């Protein structure tokens, strides 16, 4: 006799609580939606300050968030089985678009990263791969024995390397590293043996001089600037020096909202995008930054709970990768703004001004909620 049931973890408060009837009806995880709305609202306030209290960019960002929310709602309604079946075709399409970018892509600031449709819009195919690569790897491991065997790891490595190398050729080393990291997260969640991890790390260290040779001059300069920004304080070191000045001057409670000097006097570059957390640290201090980090931790924690509750390998790998990739984005942005990592042009998730990154993040969380709210299975 068949019986429908839902496998759940024990109730764990806010992050692990049972879904509401409304959430199940709408195929939305209300905890995730609530946390995302708070983070975006917090970001809009800081953005309003970063753009010198001009309403235009804030209104534009609200519109982009609205469009992304609609996309998230649609993605949440689709069954994970559909994503499972669609993954190989999306991967082929994504790689094909990356090839088109290299052949006939639209160039901005020396980087050929966009496909331009005249009179309509420009879009960056590498953003698609942020979701498609975890999907194809989760699809590949879905019906295979875990932990993965060496031959399966080999083909997984090929699937990771192909888009990463194409994106690095644009050149867009930052996005290539992030996409490669998302692929490695799938392998870690699949239970790859640690000796393979250490082997890859060792090979990477040995090949570092070769990678340095193939880097472009500005990429090398970013790494050198990381170790000593004072080598070129008015050039490549300017961003990090001004960012650290803004963060340090905020102290514990900050100078007050709209009272920052580094951003409003144009010392801090890209204050509304990559370096927006420096604006937050200067105006709201350590307390304001910690409040945002707590919201991030709650959101990531809820994503991990969803991954643990998933009832098949595809759902667990994809949901876990989406949650941990979000953590990587936060870590990389804060690390580069504080001078711990090289500047690679990664926006702060759900806070920085921008459309493509917001859409990608919301789509990812839509898939995460789809995995959670479609988890009923029939025995």
N, C-alpha and C positions, 0 to 999 in steps of 0.2 A: 504494500500500500504506500502510495506516495504521500509525502508530507512536506509542506513549506515551512522553512524555519530560517531564522536570522542568527548567525553566529555573532556574539557580542563579547567584548571584554567587560569585566566587572566595572561598575560605575566608578569613575575616577574624578568626580567633581566637574569643573568647567570644561576641561579638555576631553574627558572621556564620557560625558553624560550621554544618555540615550537621545536619539534624534526625536524631535517633536513631530506631531502629526502633520503640522503645516510644512515643516521641512521635508518630510517624506513625500508629501503631496506635490510640492514644487520641485522635488529632486535637488534641494539645496541643503547644505549644512549650515544652519543658522549661526553657529559659533564662528565658522570661518568667515561668513558674510559680515557678521558684526565686527570682528577684528579688522577685516580689510577696510571697512567703512571708517573705523576710528583712525587707522593709520593714514588713509587717504585724506581725511578731514584734517588731521594733524599736519600732513604735508602741505595742504592747501594754505594753511595759515602761515607756515614758514615760507612757502613760495611767494605769497603776497608781500612778505617783507623782502625777500631776495630780489624781487623785480621792482623795488622802490614803490610799493603800494599802487602799482598800475593794475587795473582790473582786467585788461585785455588778456594777458597770459593766463590769469587765473580762470577766467571764463572759458578760454580755449581748453585748459586742462580739465575743467568740469565736463565739458562736452566729450572729450576723449575718454574720461572715466565712464561717462554714461554709455558711450558706444561699447567700451570694453565690458561693462556690466551686462549689456545685452548679449554680447558674444559669450560671456561666461554662463549666462542663463541657458542659452541654446546648447552649449557644450555639455552642460549638466544633464540635459534631458536625454542625450544620446547614450545608449547602452554601451558599456565597455566592450561587449562582443563586437560591435561595429568598429570601434577603434582597433581592436585586435585584427580584424580582417582587412582594415584599411591601411595598417602600418606599412606593409611592403610597398604599396603603391605610392604612399606619401613620401617614403624614403627615395624611391626612384625619381619622383617629381622634384623633390628638394635638391638632389644631386644634379639633375638636369638643369635646374634654374641656376645653381652655382656655376655650372659650366657656361651658361649663357652670360652670366655676369662677367666672367673672365674674357669672353669673346666680344661682347657688345654691351657691357655694363656702363652705367652712368657714373662719371667721376666727380667727386667732390673733395676738395682739399688734398688732392693727390692720391686718394683712395678710390678704387673702382669697386664699389660695394652695392650699388643700387641698380634696379631695373626700372627704367622710366617709361611710363605709358603717357604720351603727350596729351595734355589737356585733362588728364584724370588724376593720377597720383604716381608717386614713386614708392617702391617698397624694397626692403632689404631681405633677400632670400635666406641669409644666414640666421635671421630671427626665427624662421620656420623650423630650422634644424634644432633649435633649442628644445623643442617639443618632440620633433620627429625622431631624433636619434635615440632618446630613451624609449620611445614607442617601439622602434624596430628591434632594439636589443631585448626589450621585455617580450616582444613577440617571438624572437628567436629562442629565448630560454623557456618559453611558456610550456612546451611539451617535451623538454629535455631534462634528463636527470641532473640534479644539483647536489653538490657543487659541480660547476662545469668542468668537463674534461679538457685537456690541452688542445685538441683539435677544434673544439667549440670556442675556446678562448682565441685561437688563431683567427677564425672567421669573424668573431666579434671585434677583434683588433682591426681587421680590415675594414669593417663597417664604420668603426670610429675614425680611422685614419683618413679615409677618403674625403668626407666633408671637412675635416679639420685642415688637411693640406690645401684643399681648394679655397677655404676661407683665409688661411694664412697667406696665400698668394695674392690676395686682393690689394694691399695687405691689411689684415685686421687681426693682429696677433691676440688682442684681448678677447675678442669673441671666440676665436679659435681655441684659446685655452679654456674658456668657460664651457664650450660645447664638448671639448675633450674631457673636462672634469665631470660633466653630466654622464658621459659614457662610462667613465671609470667608476662612478657611483653605482651604476647598474651592476657592474661586475662585482663590486664589493658586497652589494646587497644579495647578489646571487650566490655568495659564499666562496668566492675565489680564495684559494689557499694563500696564506701570507708569504710563503716562500716565493710565489710568483710576483707578489707585490714588491718584495724587497729586490728581486731580480730586475724588475723593470726600473725601479728607482736607481739601482746601481748602474744599469745601462744608460739611464738618463744623465747621471753624473759624469760617466765616461764620455758621453757624446756631447757634453756641454760646450767644449771648445769648437766642435764642428758646427753646432747650432749658432754659436757666436759669429762664426765666419759668414753664415748665410743671413744673418740679421742685417737690416738696413741701419743706416747711420743714426737715425732718430731713435730707433729701438735700443741700440747700444747706449745712446746718451741717456735714455730713461733709466737704464740699469745703473749706470755710473752715477747719475744724479741721486738715486736711492741711497747710495752709500755716503755721498757727500754733496748735498744740495748747494753748499757754499762755493763749489767749483765754478758755477755759473749762476750767481745770484740774480742777475738781471735777465737771464735767458731761460734755460731748461730748469733751473732750480727755483724760479720765481713762484710757480704754483705751489710747491710743497712748503716753501718758506712762509708764504702768505697764509696758507691753510693752517699750518701749525701755529702761526701767530694768532689767527682768529680763534682757534680752539683753546689755546692757552689763556688768552685775554678774557674769555668768558667766565673762568673760575667756576665756583660751585653753583651759583644761581643765575649767572649771565648778566649782561648789561641791560636787559629788558627788551621785550619784543619791539621791533622796528628801530632799535637804538644801536645796532651794530655799525661799526665804522669800516671794517675791512671790505665788506660787500657794497655798502652804500657809497663809499668813496672810490669804488672800482679797483681796489687793490687785489681783491679775490677774484680770479677768473672763473668762468663757468659756474657762477654762484647759484644759478637756478637749476643746474643739471648735475654734473659729476660732483661738485663740491658743496652741495646744499647742506650737508650735515655740518660743515664748518660754520655756516650761517646759523644753524640751530645751536651749535655749541657756544658761539659767541653771544647770542642773544638770550638763550634759555639756560646756558651753563650745563654742567655735568648732570644736574637733575633732569633737565629736558632730554638729554641724550639717553640717559638711563631709562626714562619713561618709554621712549621709542623702542629701545632694545627689549624691554619687558614685553611690549606688544608683539615684537618680532618673535620672541621666544615662545609666547603663547600660540601664535599662528603656526610656527614650525612644529611645535609640540602636538597641536591638533592634527596637522598633516601626518605626523608619525603615527598617531593613534589610528587614523584612517587607514594607513598602510598596514598596520598590524591587524586590523579587522577585515581586510580584504580576504576573499575566499578562494583566490586562485593566484598562480604565480605571476601572471601578467599584471593583475591589479596590484599585488604587493610590490613588485619591482617598479612599476610606473608611478604609483602613489608615493612610495618612499623616495624615489629619485626626484620627483617634483618638489617634495618637502626639503630634501637636503640640498638640492640645487639652489633653492631660494636662500638657504643659509649661506651658500657659497657666494651668491651675489652680494648679500649684505656684508659678509666678511671681507670680500675683495674691495668693495667700495670704501668701507671704513678704514681698511688697511692702507689703501693708496692715499686717502685724504690725510691720514695721520702720519704718513711717511714710513710705514712698515713694509709696504709693497710698492712696486713701480706703478706709475700712473698709466693705466691701460684704458681709460675711458669707459668705465662701467658705472651706470647710473644707480642711485640708491633706490631699491625696489619700492614702488607705490608712493614714493615721495618726490623724486626728481621730476622735473618737467620733461615731457616727451610723450609720444603717442605709440610708437611701435613697441617699446618695452612694456608699457602698461597693457596693451592688447595681448601680448604674449603671456604676461604673468596672469592676467585674468583668465585667459583661455586655459592655461595650465591648471589653475585652481578649479575651473569648470570641470575639467577631466577628473580632477581629484574628487570632487563632489559626486560626479557620475559613478565613480568606483564605489563610493560609500553608500549612496542611496539606491543603487541597483544590486546590492549585495545579496538579495534573496535568491536562493537556489532551490531546486526541486530534487529531492532524493529519488 
